[in-house]
Amino acid sequence: MQIVKDIITFLYFLCLAPLIFGELSYLVMPKRIFAKNQQRKELSDKASKNGLESLTDSELKRHKRYFLYAILLLATLFFGLFTDQWLLFITLVVFSSISSWITNRVVKQDSVKIVVSYVDAVLTFSVLLFIIVNQYHLHIDILGAIKSCF
């Protein structure tokens, strides 16, 4: 029974790899990825206003890929709440929500949006990497460490 649990845990944490590579690509090419995200947002707005029929074949493919990536992201974050690293996954959700709120509602200049998104990518990349390292090597009880501080 323990081997099954270990295999499922490994497969789950393997699902974090595309998310880590997505954040890493943002760290390497922030302006290019930001421009792609803007195109994705416009494509999503177009699809929601006019329906999927209004999209060309290439736009529909991009829209489906983004949708699958978003589903993977949400599923990974949701199931992460049921692991030992749940507090770190909540931290990721909070970081991403704050970053999204700032870039969509507060800031209007693209240069500031790129910086905010870059900082979010650094934090998300670091937390995801720490989750994996902590799961397999460090074994730090995050909640216990926080409780011991108070």
N, C-alpha and C positions, 0 to 999 in steps of 0.2 A: 504494500500500500504506500509506503514511503517513496518508493521509486516512481510511482505514478504521480505523486505530488511533486516530486523533484522535476519530472519531465514537463508537467504542466507549468510549473514555475519558470523553468527554462524557456519554454515556448512563449510564455507571456512576456518575459523580459526580452526575448528576441524580437517581439513586436515593437519594442521601443527603438530598435535600430533605424527604421525609416524616419521616425520623429527626430532622432538625434542627427541623422544626415540632413534632414530638412533644415534644422537650426544651424548646422554647420555650413550649409550652402549659403544661408543668409549672412553668416559671419564673414564668409569669403567674398561674396558679391552682393552687398546690401542694396546698392542702387538698382541693379538689374532685377533682383528678387522683389524689391519694392514696386518697380514698374510692372512686373508680372502680377503682383497682388492687386494692383490698381486695375489692370485689365480683367482679372478674375472678378473683381467687385463689379465692374461695369457689365461684364458678361452675365453675372448673376442678376443684376438689376434688370437687364434686358430680358432675361428668361422669365423673371417673375412678373414683369409688366405685360409682355407679349406672348408668353407661353414658350415651351420648348420648340414648337414648330417654327418659330421665327429665327432660330439659330441655324447657321450653316453646319455642314457635317464636321468640319474641323473645330468649330466653336462647341458643338455638342460633345465631341470627344474630350476637349479640354474641360468642359463643364462636368462631365462624368468622372474624369480623373480627379478633379478637385473634390467632388462629392465623395468619392471613395476614400480619398485621403482624410477628409473631414470626419467621415464615419470611423475610420481607423483611429484617428486622434481622440474623438469623443469616447469610443469604446475603451481605448487604452486608459484614458484618464478615469473613466467610470470604474472599470475593473481594478484599477490601481488603488481605489479607495478601500478595497477589501483585502489588501496586502498589508504586510507589516510596515510598509513605507507610506501608509495612508496620509500622514501629516504632510509629507513632502509633495504628494499629489494634490492635496488641497492648496498648498503653497503655489504650485504651478497654475492651478485654476485661478487663484487670486491674482498672481502676476499677469497672466494673460488677459484677465478681465479688466484690470486697471490699464494695461497697455492699450487694449482695444478701445476702451472708453476715451483715453487721452487722444489716440490717433483719429478716432471717428467723431468725437464731440467737441473736444477742447481746442486742439491745434488745427490751424488751417494751412500753414506753410509746409510744403513737401519736405524741405530740408530738416525741419524739426521732427516731422513724422518718421523720417528715415532714422534719425538719432534715437528716438523713443523705441522704434521697432528693433534697432540694433541692440540697445540695452536689454530689451525683453528677450532677444535671441541669446544674448550672453547669459542672462540669468536662467533661461529655460534650458539651454545646453548644459550649464553647470549643474543644475538640479537633476536633470535626467542622468547625467554621468555619475553624479553622487549617488543617485538611487541604485544604479547598477553596481557600483563599487561597494556601497554599503550592504547590499543584499548578499553579495558573494564573498566579500573580504573583511570589511570592517565590523559588521554586525552591531552597529550602534543603535541602541534603543533611543530614538529621537525624543519621544514623549517623556521617557524616564530622565533623559538628560535635561530637558526643559524643566521638568518638575524639581529636579535636584538644585536648580538655580534659585528656586524660590522657597 
